Amino acid sequence: MTDRADPQFGIVLVTAPDQAQAQAIAHALVTAHLAACVSLMPITSVYSWQGAVQQEMEWQLVIKTDLHLVDRLVSAIQAMHSYEVPEIIAVPIVAGAAAYLHWLAENTQPTP
């Protein structure tokens, strides 16, 4: 296990309205090497929007990335996302298997 005092890697959480948009975002991020992997799953979200409590089916994207790429990753997501205010939350990975973190680093080398 590798510990990092200054995390380079993280998980970015994003919700999308449907599977098609979630898959499109995931493929674009991995193709551009802004993410090494994106896991997708259907979820139910309960949230406040414009003064009312809402409940919707959504798709959760769990994006594994290098946190140095977050600004580019956020811009790419916002360009493709249909929500007025999409959820985009970055959480640092403070420890992980060295081999996995090495793989993550190799697969988040942005293309020019």
PAPA-480868 format. One record per residue (C-alpha): residue in three letters; x, y, z. Coordinates in steps of 0.5 Angstrom, whole numbers, plus 500, padded with zeros to 3 digits. Each point is the difference from the previous one (the first is absolute). Layout:
<atoms>
AlaXYZ...
</atoms>
This chain:
<atoms>
Met500500500Thr503507498Asp498506505Arg500507497Ala501506504Asp498505494Pro495495496Gln501501492Phe495495499Gly492500501Ile493498499Val495505497Leu493499501Val495502494Thr493499499Ala496500493Pro493499498Asp500494497Gln505494498Ala501503493Gln503507502Ala504496506Gln503495495Ala502506495Ile503504505Ala504494503His503498493Ala502507498Leu504501507Val503493499Thr502501493Ala503507501His504497506Leu497504505Ala497494504Ala503493500Cys494497502Val492502501Ser495496503Leu493501499Met494498504Pro493501500Ile498504507Thr494504503Ser501507502Val496504505Tyr502508500Ser498507500Trp499504494Gln497507499Gly497499507Ala497493499Val502493502Gln501496494Gln501492499Glu502498493Met504494497Glu507502498Trp506496498Gln506501505Leu507501497Val506498504Ile506503496Lys507498502Thr505505498Asp506504502Leu498506504His505505496Leu495499494Val494502504Asp499507496Arg500496493Leu496495503Val495505502Ser500504494Ala499493496Ile494498504Gln496507500Ala501500492Met496493500His495501506Ser493502499Tyr499502507Glu500507502Val504499506Pro503493499Glu503496507Ile508500499Ile503498506Ala508498501Val502496506Pro507499501Ile503492500Val504500507Ala503493499Gly499495495Ala504494497Ala506502497Ala499496493Tyr493503500Leu503507501His505499495Trp495497495Leu496506501Ala506505499Glu502496493Asn492501498Thr500508501Gln505502496Pro496506496Thr501500492Pro502506497
</atoms>
